[in-house]
Each structure stands twice: as C-alpha cells, then as structure tokens.
Amino acid sequence: MEDILRSGYCINEECKELIYCLEGSGTLNKKDKIIEFSRGDVILINKGEMYYWNAECTICMSCTPAWYEEQHKIIIEE
C-alpha cells in the first residue's frame, strides 16, 4: 500500500475534508498547486479533488458527509 500512495493521488468522491495541523509540517500536493502547511494551519480539500501528502505531522480531520473507505480512491498516473 505504501508504494501505491507514493506513486499516485487520492480522491474522496463523496465528502469534503477539513484538516487542522496539530503539530509538524508538510505539503499537500493538489493537481494544480502545492500547499505548504505547519502547526495551526487549516486546509480544505473539496469533494473530488486529487491530492497527495508529503508530511511529518499530526492532524485532525473532519469530513462531511461522514467518511467511509469505499468513497476514497487511489488514482495512479503513468
């Protein structure tokens, strides 16, 4: 699974994800931009956005509607 996550994007097909960084830092890489974040920052990932993380951090994530595994997909790009 780790190799898949390093080679592709993930996408949530049903919900928005609101992330609060509790500690640490990193980048959230979206298709069209890179967002640098650190402790205290808040990030919104909209439904259907493709992204991947490059971070060493602790986050709190809230999703609406409720998150479930079947709506979360890994997209491998060649």
NORQUIQUI-V517908 format. One record per residue. N is the residue number from 1. RES is the residue in three letters. PHI is phi in radians with two decimals (* if undefined). BURIAL is I if it has 16 or more other C-alpha atoms within 10 Angstrom, else O. D_CENTER is the distance of its C-alpha to the mean C-alpha in Angstrom with 1 decimal. Layout:
n:N res:RES phi:PHI burial:BURIAL d_center:D_CENTER
n:N res:RES phi:PHI burial:BURIAL d_center:D_CENTER
This chain:
n:1 res:MET phi:* burial:O d_center:15.8
n:2 res:GLU phi:-1.02 burial:O d_center:14.8
n:3 res:ASP phi:-1.11 burial:O d_center:16.4
n:4 res:ILE phi:-1.09 burial:O d_center:14.6
n:5 res:LEU phi:-1.14 burial:O d_center:11.1
n:6 res:ARG phi:-1.35 burial:O d_center:12.8
n:7 res:SER phi:-1.97 burial:O d_center:14.3
n:8 res:GLY phi:-2.65 burial:O d_center:11.9
n:9 res:TYR phi:-1.72 burial:I d_center:8.9
n:10 res:CYS phi:-2.01 burial:I d_center:7.2
n:11 res:ILE phi:-2.57 burial:I d_center:7.9
n:12 res:ASN phi:-1.85 burial:I d_center:8.8
n:13 res:GLU phi:-1.43 burial:I d_center:12.5
n:14 res:GLU phi:-2.14 burial:I d_center:13.7
n:15 res:CYS phi:-2.32 burial:I d_center:11.9
n:16 res:LYS phi:-1.49 burial:I d_center:10.2
n:17 res:GLU phi:-2.15 burial:I d_center:7.8
n:18 res:LEU phi:-1.91 burial:I d_center:9.3
n:19 res:ILE phi:-1.97 burial:I d_center:8.3
n:20 res:TYR phi:-2.05 burial:I d_center:11.4
n:21 res:CYS phi:-1.48 burial:I d_center:12.0
n:22 res:LEU phi:-1.40 burial:O d_center:15.1
n:23 res:GLU phi:-2.80 burial:O d_center:16.0
n:24 res:GLY phi:1.53 burial:O d_center:15.3
n:25 res:SER phi:-2.83 burial:I d_center:13.4
n:26 res:GLY phi:2.94 burial:I d_center:11.3
n:27 res:THR phi:-2.29 burial:O d_center:9.7
n:28 res:LEU phi:-1.93 burial:I d_center:6.5
n:29 res:ASN phi:-1.76 burial:I d_center:8.2
n:30 res:LYS phi:-1.69 burial:I d_center:8.5
n:31 res:LYS phi:-0.99 burial:O d_center:11.7
n:32 res:ASP phi:-1.91 burial:O d_center:13.9
n:33 res:LYS phi:-2.87 burial:O d_center:12.9
n:34 res:ILE phi:-1.99 burial:O d_center:11.6
n:35 res:ILE phi:-1.93 burial:O d_center:10.8
n:36 res:GLU phi:-1.48 burial:O d_center:12.4
n:37 res:PHE phi:-2.50 burial:I d_center:12.1
n:38 res:SER phi:-2.67 burial:I d_center:14.3
n:39 res:ARG phi:-0.80 burial:O d_center:15.9
n:40 res:GLY phi:1.63 burial:O d_center:16.4
n:41 res:ASP phi:-1.42 burial:O d_center:13.8
n:42 res:VAL phi:-2.12 burial:O d_center:12.0
n:43 res:ILE phi:-2.25 burial:O d_center:9.0
n:44 res:LEU phi:-1.91 burial:O d_center:9.0
n:45 res:ILE phi:-1.97 burial:I d_center:6.8
n:46 res:ASN phi:-1.34 burial:I d_center:9.8
n:47 res:LYS phi:-0.90 burial:O d_center:10.9
n:48 res:GLY phi:1.49 burial:O d_center:11.2
n:49 res:GLU phi:-1.35 burial:O d_center:8.9
n:50 res:MET phi:-1.61 burial:I d_center:8.1
n:51 res:TYR phi:-2.76 burial:I d_center:5.6
n:52 res:TYR phi:-2.58 burial:I d_center:5.5
n:53 res:TRP phi:-1.76 burial:I d_center:5.9
n:54 res:ASN phi:-2.38 burial:O d_center:9.6
n:55 res:ALA phi:-2.74 burial:O d_center:10.5
n:56 res:GLU phi:-2.18 burial:O d_center:13.1
n:57 res:CYS phi:-2.75 burial:O d_center:12.4
n:58 res:THR phi:-2.01 burial:O d_center:12.8
n:59 res:ILE phi:-2.19 burial:I d_center:10.6
n:60 res:CYS phi:-2.06 burial:O d_center:11.6
n:61 res:MET phi:-2.14 burial:O d_center:9.5
n:62 res:SER phi:-2.04 burial:O d_center:11.6
n:63 res:CYS phi:-2.18 burial:I d_center:11.4
n:64 res:THR phi:-2.46 burial:O d_center:14.2
n:65 res:PRO phi:-1.14 burial:O d_center:15.9
n:66 res:ALA phi:-0.96 burial:O d_center:15.4
n:67 res:TRP phi:-1.35 burial:I d_center:12.8
n:68 res:TYR phi:-2.56 burial:O d_center:14.5
n:69 res:GLU phi:-1.00 burial:O d_center:13.9
n:70 res:GLU phi:-1.13 burial:O d_center:15.8
n:71 res:GLN phi:-1.57 burial:O d_center:13.5
n:72 res:HIS phi:-1.73 burial:O d_center:10.5
n:73 res:LYS phi:-2.15 burial:O d_center:11.4
n:74 res:ILE phi:-1.83 burial:I d_center:11.2
n:75 res:ILE phi:-1.95 burial:O d_center:12.8
n:76 res:ILE phi:-1.66 burial:O d_center:15.1
n:77 res:GLU phi:-1.89 burial:O d_center:16.7
n:78 res:GLU phi:-1.58 burial:O d_center:20.1
